[in-house]
Amino acid sequence: MKDKSKQIWYLYKTNKKQLVIDCFNILSRFYVHLGHKSEAVLVNDLNNIFVEDLITRYSNMELEEVRYAIYKGIKDNDPPIFVNVPTWNKFIRDFKSSEQLKRQTNQIEEFSIYKKRLETMGKQLQNREVKKIGNVYNK
């Protein structure tokens, strides 16, 4: 069962400004992954469309799922890839359909594996002990 507080509709209802900022960060990262140079006005306009799409079409998804869907879409598709409405909609639709198929066939969803991997990496890095090897000023 998904945590409703992480779903897009809930984020929009409780803190729309933070949702807009998070979506802007997703789009900015999209540009960085593709190596495109972005203009602030263009990214801002696309961000407004992106937020509207997420609210109207993908409101039950978590923002992390959207971020992962776009990342996976960039990695799985061949260039040229452009930052535009059809591209992110295709990436998110493909992600949703693959996750739904895995749920129907009782397979572990790819996003669940990704989240667990991040959690275990975080725990491993948290428990690490940092040791200072040497100090330049001590002789």
Salt bridges, closest charged atoms under 4 A:
GLU64 OE2 - ARG67 NH1 2.24
GLU65 OE1 - LYS2 NZ 2.94
ASP76 OD2 - LYS72 NZ 2.64
ASP94 OD2 - LYS90 NZ 2.70
GLU109 OE2 - ARG103 NE 2.53
GLU110 OE1 - LYS72 NZ 3.82
GLU110 OE1 - LYS102 NZ 3.63
